[in-house]
Amino acid sequence: MPRDLSVVFYDVTNTWFETVWDDEHQWAMEVEKQLSALPSEAALEEKRQLIEKLERNRTSSLRMRGPSKECRKDPIVSIAMVVDRDGIPIDFRVYPGNSSEKTTMKCSIDELAKTYKITNAVVVADNGLNTNANLSRLVKENQGFLLAHSLSKAKQSSVDEWLKDTGWEWDKEKERKIKIIPSSLVDEDGVVQTDYRMVIGWSEKRYREDMFKIEMHEQGAREAVAHHAKLPLAAFGWKKYIETGKNKAQKINEKKLAKDKKLAGYYAYLFKDSREFDKEWVELPPKEKKELSGWEIIEQYKKQAQIEQCFRIMKTNFNLRPMYVYTDEHIEAQVLICVLALILLRILSKKLKLAGHPMTTEQILAALNTAKLSVQLDKEQPALYRPLRQILRRPQDDDPHAPIHLYEETDLSRIMNCVDLTPLPPVADKNELAHCLKTRFDTDKEALGAVYQI
């Protein structure tokens, strides 16, 4: 299946382990145990050799405590993944749980260029990966970028300049507006690395959502101050509007509150077109370049939700969380199995869409779970195979009171047709079963497996 790699989406997630100790703590306890078993007169050199031996034989180093996406205190492991426009994974990497996602992006992008020879692509990522080092690395690899940008972390003087009333472009409904600001990436020495465009947007819908959250947190903060409440461990929610004293809420951070209200409804993206690294494209007349408009850039970023959906499927449908394995090899193997399953699911979803039978992830998995047979065994006769009950989905314009025919199309039959297999008849012998599945069974025992006794 041909793949469009002109735009790739990058993100990082993490999953947790049901264990008290992280790998560093567990290794330290093992070292202490082994050292205590040595004779009291053991030489320092002997202890050093023992520690070096334990370090060489160490099999676990990924389970570490770090910033959890689910705010858990358990040891975690970080998973970085790159997907294409269709949400089909290209590559993944597993990092220790205490790794910063801002720094691991460099390794992932380098591997992407080296292994898959992907250049002149636009890498789409969220705000957590937006650092000068990452942008410089992408430019060095001739990769474009489209990254979310936090206005709340920018210099106040710059934000005030950006949000001036001039230069805005409204949509037809007057519910959204955007502004494009030419910008430059400057290194530590003040040298311009490259030019890019910053797209700032505002929408009425987002403004209402932001103000609802701000007002809700403001109310919680004012109640906490009134009662001098103890602060929660989490650093989000109403706690961000509190000035503390002795771990208790003392007063409202009015400056932070006013700033958030001013930025309600606003968002920003940094965009560098990968075609700008192509000299022939750069020399084209402006009308022939067909540069992306600000609205198109925003729509492009919205597709970043695909990779977030990939992580949700892996964690929820493929049981990636919590993890119960503990060696590095087994952790990477479990992630690999989930990624391979996700690739198959995404390819199947694309094939169904192209065939005119789009299905959601839940519908596909539910249909595949019905791929079961009942077997009628008789020592004197060949075994007969009957498909169990399958999920039927009638067309919307079909009569709901019409009888269900034996050969009516089901979700499973649509999937089988889509992958060039033949849906099973109501009753089949081993030869018909093998024909439908495009395989071969010489005997019924081979079809059933050794668990059945004929």
C-alpha positions, 0 to 999 in steps of 0.5 A: 500500500503506497504511503504519503510521508510528506507529513509525519506526526510525532508524539510521546506518551507513557504507560505505568507499571504495577510495582513499588520500586523503579529499576534504579531503586531495585538495582540499588537494593540488589547491590546492597544485598549482594555486598552484605553477603560478602565477608566483612573482611572483603577488600574494596577491589572485590566489592568494586568487581561485584558492582561491575558484574551486577551492572553488566548483568543488569536487564532492567533500566526502563522502569523509572519515575517521571512526569506521568500523563495520567499523574500517577506516582508509579514507575513509567516508561516513555514511548515515542511514535511517528505515524503518517497521514493515515495514522499508520505507525512508521516507527517507535522508540522506548525510553526510560520513564525519567527521560524528557520528551523534549530531548528524546525527539532528537534521537527519534528524528535522527533515526527516522532520517537514517532508517527510512530516508525520510527528508523534506517532510513536515513533522507535526508535534505538540507544544511539549516538543517545541524547543530551539534544539529540536527545531534546529535539528529538524532544519539540519535534516531538511525537515519542515515543522508544524508545532504548537506554541505556548503564548503563555510562556512567551515574553509579555512584550512579544505577546502584546505586539502579536495580539494587536488589533491590526492584521487579523483575517476573519472567517465568513461566520466571524467566529474565528480569526487568524494572523500570520507573523513572519519569524526567525529561529535564532541560535544561542549566538544570535545567528538566524538558523531559518525563517518560519511563519507563526500562525496565531488564531482565535475562536469563539468556541475556544474562548468559551471553553477556556473561560469556563475552565478559568472561572471554575479554577478561579472559584476553587482558588478563591475558596481555598484562600478563604479557608487557607486550604492545604495545597494538593500535590498536583500542580494544575487546576486551581493551584496555579492561581494560588500564592502559597505560604507554608504549603497553604493557600494565602492569596490569589495570583491576580497577575497570572489570572489576568494573563490567562483571561487575556489569552483565552481563545488564542492559540499559536503554531510555528510552521516551516514548509519542507518545500523551502529546502527545495531550491527549484521550489524556492525559485518559482514565482509566488503564484506557482508555489501554492503556499499553505494559507493560515487556515490550511495550516490550522487544519493540518495540525488538527490531524495530530489527533490521529496519533493521540487516537493511536495511543488510546487504542494501544492503551485501551484496546490492546491493554498496553497499560498497566504493564506487568513485564519488567526486563527491557527486552520484554517491555520493548517486545510488548510495545512492538506487539501493540504497534504491529497490531495497530499497523494491521488495524489502521491498514484494514481501516484504510482498506475498508474506507477505500472499499466504501465500508468505513468502520470505527475501531470499535466496529472492526474489533467487535467484528473480528471478535465474532470470527469464531466457529462451532465444530460438529465432530463425528468419528464416521464423518468429516468435521463440519464447521459453522460460523457463530453469530455475527454482527449484522449492520443493515443499510440505513435505507433498508427495511428493519422489519425485513427478514435476515437472510442466511447470506446477508452481509455482515461486518466480518464478511465485509472485512474478509472481502476487503482482505481478499478472503471469502466469507464462510458459508453457513456450513463448511467442511475443511476443504471449503474452510481452507478455500475461504481462508486461502490456506490448506488443511490436509486433515481435520486435526490440522484444521482444529489443532492438537487440542481437539481429539477426533 
